[in-house]
Amino acid sequence: MINAVDNNPLGKLAGLGMSPGAGATAPSAGSSGFADLLKNSIDEVSRLQQDASKAVEDLTVGKTEDVTGVMTAVEKSDLAFKTLLAIRAKLMDAYEEIKSMTV
């Protein structure tokens, strides 16, 4: 099995008590709620996007010549954003499903 990358900004979502093949468990005492976790993940994606923009700007004006580092920052930002969009889509699907349930 492949282990998750340590730099994954959304890897914190794994702390929700979900494990492959198992149902959700209640968060342990002292852990943050889902809303806090989601907000922190959004903030992290925003930070990665700002870092990527700064790296591209530095490369453009000649402050750095590290093309590999710039491309890595841009790819991290892109992957984090795409992951966040996928999470949003799943949340919206779940909301629509719950909304259509009869009581």
N, C-alpha and C positions, 0 to 999 in steps of 0.2 A: 504494500500500500504506500502511496506517495504521501509524505507529510506536508502540511500546509507551510507556505512561505512565511517566515517570521515577520516580514515587512508588510504583510497584508493588512491594510487599514481596516478592512471589514471583518478580519478574522476574530474580532472581539464578539461578533454575533454568535460565535460558537459557544460562548459563555451562557447562552440562554437555556442550557440544560438539554439541548437536543443532541442525540448521538445517532449515528447511522443504525437504522433498524430498531430504534427504540422510540417510545413516545416522549412527549415533553414532561419534564419534571418541574416542580415548583422551584423558583430561584431561592438560593440559600439566604439566610438572614444576613443583612448588611450589603447585599448585592444591589446594584442599581436596577431600575425598572427598564422595561422595553423602550419607553419613550426617551429616557436618558441615554440608553445605548444607541438608539437610532440617531439622536441629536449629536452625540460624540462622533459617530461614523460620518455624518454629513459634514461636521466641522473638519474631520481628518481629510475627507475628499477635497474640501475647499482649500485646505492647507497644501495638499499635494498639487492642486491646480495652480495655486499661487507660486509654489516652488518651481513648477515647470515653466510658467510664464517668465519668471525671473531668470531661469537658466537660459531660455531662448533669447531673452533680451541681452543677457551678458554675452552670449555667443555672437549675437548680431552686432553689438557695439565693439567687440574685440576684447572684452574683459577676460574671456576664457577661450581656450581652443580645445576644450575637452568635449568633442562631439559625442563621444560614447556616453559620458555623464549626462549630457543634455537629452540625448535620445532615451536614456534610461528613465530620467525624470518625467519626460513626456509620456512614455509608455506606462509607467506606474500610475500617472494621473488618469490616463485613458482607461486603463483596466479598472481602477477604483470607481470611476464615473459609470462605466458600463455595468459594473456589479451593482452599484447603487440603483441604477435604472431598472435592472432585473428584479431587485428586491422590491422596488416601488410597484412594478407590474404585478408581482405575486401578491403584494398587500392589497392592491386594487381588485385583483381577481377574487381574493378571499372576502373582501368587503362586499363585492357584488353578489357572491354566493350567499353570504350571511343575510344580506338585504332581501334576497329573493325567497328565503325560508319562510314557511308559514308557522305560526305559533300555535 
